[in-house]
Amino acid sequence: MMSKVLKLNNGRELPVVGLGTYKSGPGEVKKAIKDAIDAGYRHFDCAWFYGNEAEVGIGLRAKIDEGKVKRQDLFITSKLWNNFHAKDQVVPMLKETLNNLKLDYVDLYLIHWPFGFKETASLWPVGKGAAAYSDVDYLETWQGMEECVNLGLAKSIGISNFNAEQIERLLKNCKIKPVCNQVEVNPNLNQKKLIEFCKQRDIVVVGYCPLAAISLGISVIPKSVTKSRIIENIDIDFTLDPEDVAYLDSCNKNQRVCPLAEFKNHKYYSFNTEY
Ligand SMILES: NC(=O)c1ccc[n+]([C@@H]2O[C@H](COP(=O)([O-])OP(=O)(O)OC[C@H]3O[C@@H](n4cnc5c(N)ncnc54)[C@H](OP(=O)(O)O)[C@@H]3O)[C@@H](O)[C@H]2O)c1
């Protein structure tokens, strides 16, 4: 079954359902990618931070070499990690990701989080406090992202975990508009206001930790390494009754699976505002 597509603000198309790859472990992610391509997935959500892009690349390459898919039929997303927000680090980090994925370009490159860590800090500097923070402005990072498009290394660029205020500030200071904001969306956190805010600005929302976040006019990227679930998760070609939507709305508690509250004192932390 093939996924429907959403139109991005630069004219490109994003398959609505993608496969998440966070915590898809060694020895299982290659198979998950291959099963997903066989099941009709064409959109894959990856990140340098997930540490598994090389194995993702082996799965993708196997299916391309087999003739099952062409590179141009795939939509591959990756993300820039927080330790590398300085403008001159963005292109080298994307080149490292491309090398791991064994690709010449990604379809979408995202700033994973709006706040940065020092390059010398650990990748996950919990308990280190402000000493681990970098104050590089995400507007500077964005200039590096734009360079990725100009060099042909990314077809589209976007953001992840940005709040409305940060998006507005970026829109006022960019040459290339972000095509999407990838954020957590699920029944506990329906993100109605942020989704509407993004829609008004022609920015697509991609929902993560999304199981059951359907019928919202957004893209979703459920993760699974289990073949039967991979097949089940792309087979969502139905719409919910208004009563079901109302029930799901009533589940909203504005609770996050990924609050990253350890970093809430960072200047560019994004979840201190309503949305
Ligand atoms: N931008 C960001 O900051 C950010 C943050 C978090 C996640 N993400 C992206 O979003 C993706 C999805 O989020 P997530 O991985 O946190 O959570 P998720 O997709 O909501 O849930 C994944 C879990 O649900 C299980 N599962 C999958 N399909 C199922 C089904 N049909 N029935 C029952 N259980 C099922 C999986 O198990 P099995 O694998 O064992 O089948 C896995 O344990 C990530 O993989 C990543 O690509 C992005």
The ligand as a Gaussian input file, in Angstrom:
#p B3LYP/6-31G(d) Opt

LIG

0 1
 N       12.455000      15.072000      16.095000
 C       12.557000      14.513000      17.277000
 O       13.040000      15.116000      18.247000
 C       12.059000      13.106000      17.481000
 C       11.841000      12.623000      18.775000
 C       11.363000      11.322000      18.930000
 C       11.079000      10.546000      17.800000
 N       11.319000      11.053000      16.543000
 C       11.049000      10.230000      15.328000
 O        9.733000       9.731000      15.419000
 C        9.754000       8.308000      15.316000
 C        8.590000       7.693000      16.093000
 O        8.664000       8.005000      17.466000
 P        9.006000       6.887000      18.557000
 O        9.924000       5.909000      17.939000
 O        9.504000       7.606000      19.770000
 O        7.609000       6.304000      18.991000
 P        6.365000       5.571000      18.291000
 O        6.548000       5.396000      16.833000
 O        5.139000       6.304000      18.748000
 O        6.384000       4.153000      19.014000
 C        7.346000       3.176000      18.738000
 C        7.053000       1.964000      19.596000
 O        5.744000       1.463000      19.303000
 C        5.820000       0.099000      18.888000
 N        4.836000      -0.071000      17.806000
 C        4.966000       0.365000      16.524000
 N        3.859000       0.052000      15.809000
 C        3.005000      -0.589000      16.661000
 C        1.723000      -1.152000      16.507000
 N        1.104000      -1.114000      15.328000
 N        1.152000      -1.743000      17.604000
 C        1.790000      -1.764000      18.800000
 N        3.016000      -1.238000      19.001000
 C        3.629000      -0.654000      17.947000
 C        7.257000      -0.142000      18.454000
 O        7.648000      -1.481000      18.728000
 P        8.514000      -2.400000      17.719000
 O        9.569000      -1.549000      17.059000
 O        9.086000      -3.414000      18.620000
 O        7.539000      -2.985000      16.717000
 C        8.031000       0.850000      19.364000
 O        8.299000       0.263000      20.617000
 C       11.149000       7.946000      15.844000
 O       11.520000       6.623000      15.533000
 C       11.978000       9.027000      15.180000
 O       12.217000       8.699000      13.828000
 C       11.771000      12.311000      16.374000

